[in-house]
Amino acid sequence: MPRNIAVLIGSLRKRSYCRMLAHALEPLAADRLQLSIIEIGGLPLYNQDIEGDATPPTWTMFRNRIRQAEGVLFITPEFNRSVPAVLKNAVDVGSRPYGQSVWDKKPAAIITISPGAMGGFGANHHLRQSLVFLNMPTVQQPEAYVGGAAELFDEAGRLKREDTAQFLRGVLDEFAVWIERHAPTTQASS
Ligand SMILES: Cc1cc2nc3c(=O)[nH]c(=O)nc-3n(C[C@H](O)[C@H](O)[C@H](O)COP(=O)(O)O)c2cc1C
């Protein structure tokens, strides 16, 4: 059975390269990882004052979806050398209420992608900083900073180059191994 992976996308744009990448990964991962995009654009900004009786249902649904996942794949652009606010908000929402973080011990991988040459290196490492605190074992190698995003996809959003697909397959291979190593007891019961 493929592992059930929550994919979080750090962009709200319709023609987002991150979203194209997420879809392009699906066939590359199919036999080992079932990738499901969890939408984060509708999550209200985190505010501790509304936890409890007024907790937004979208926060609760999001937290439950992450709890059920056996791993989390973050695919994000870099905004001003850091993590886009929409993704940081989702990370914050999942981390609370205090002591009930849905992230704890959940295996993770990060792919950053940018039209620029550095492939979102800054965002990748700022996100890693949060994941260390949240106790998420996160794939270290291969590092995945995907540059030149504007040249990677055809009109239909498919990857144009076999060497890019090969690299990404390798990232997913390592993530699949990583999940077995770090979460052998988190297989969701059916
Ligand atoms: C507010 C903002 C800040 C950005 N800052 C960076 C940056 O620091 N580094 C970078 O490589 N690209 C930066 N970009 C360009 C994004 O990488 C580019 O818009 C990318 O296509 C966004 O990802 P998406 O295609 O998934 O929406 C920025 C874009 C925006 C809108």
PDBQT file of the ligand as one rigid body, heavy atoms in Angstrom, charges set to zero:
ROOT
HETATM    1  C1  LIG A 201       6.041  38.684  -2.858  1.00  0.00    +0.000 C 
HETATM    2  C2  LIG A 201       6.996  37.888  -3.703  1.00  0.00    +0.000 A 
HETATM    3  C3  LIG A 201       8.296  37.721  -3.302  1.00  0.00    +0.000 A 
HETATM    4  C4  LIG A 201       9.191  36.948  -4.059  1.00  0.00    +0.000 A 
HETATM    5  N1  LIG A 201      10.450  36.734  -3.593  1.00  0.00    +0.000 NA
HETATM    6  C5  LIG A 201      11.244  35.830  -4.231  1.00  0.00    +0.000 A 
HETATM    7  C6  LIG A 201      12.488  35.440  -3.653  1.00  0.00    +0.000 A 
HETATM    8  O1  LIG A 201      12.890  35.866  -2.594  1.00  0.00    +0.000 OA
HETATM    9  N2  LIG A 201      13.214  34.515  -4.327  1.00  0.00    +0.000 N 
HETATM   10  C7  LIG A 201      12.799  33.960  -5.513  1.00  0.00    +0.000 A 
HETATM   11  O2  LIG A 201      13.497  33.120  -6.073  1.00  0.00    +0.000 OA
HETATM   12  N3  LIG A 201      11.636  34.336  -6.097  1.00  0.00    +0.000 NA
HETATM   13  C8  LIG A 201      10.845  35.245  -5.467  1.00  0.00    +0.000 A 
HETATM   14  N4  LIG A 201       9.629  35.600  -6.001  1.00  0.00    +0.000 N 
HETATM   15  C9  LIG A 201       9.244  35.067  -7.324  1.00  0.00    +0.000 C 
HETATM   16  C10 LIG A 201       8.561  33.718  -7.181  1.00  0.00    +0.000 C 
HETATM   17  O3  LIG A 201       9.537  32.713  -7.079  1.00  0.00    +0.000 OA
HETATM   18  C11 LIG A 201       7.687  33.458  -8.406  1.00  0.00    +0.000 C 
HETATM   19  O4  LIG A 201       6.648  34.417  -8.452  1.00  0.00    +0.000 OA
HETATM   20  C12 LIG A 201       7.110  32.039  -8.415  1.00  0.00    +0.000 C 
HETATM   21  O5  LIG A 201       6.559  31.789  -9.681  1.00  0.00    +0.000 OA
HETATM   22  C13 LIG A 201       6.069  31.855  -7.323  1.00  0.00    +0.000 C 
HETATM   23  O6  LIG A 201       5.729  30.494  -7.221  1.00  0.00    +0.000 OA
HETATM   24  P1  LIG A 201       4.444  29.886  -7.957  1.00  0.00    +0.000 P 
HETATM   25  O7  LIG A 201       4.769  29.856  -9.433  1.00  0.00    +0.000 OA
HETATM   26  O8  LIG A 201       4.314  28.508  -7.397  1.00  0.00    +0.000 OA
HETATM   27  O9  LIG A 201       3.275  30.786  -7.653  1.00  0.00    +0.000 OA
HETATM   28  C14 LIG A 201       8.755  36.383  -5.269  1.00  0.00    +0.000 A 
HETATM   29  C15 LIG A 201       7.422  36.588  -5.689  1.00  0.00    +0.000 A 
HETATM   30  C16 LIG A 201       6.554  37.312  -4.912  1.00  0.00    +0.000 A 
HETATM   31  C17 LIG A 201       5.111  37.466  -5.378  1.00  0.00    +0.000 C 
ENDROOT
TORSDOF 0
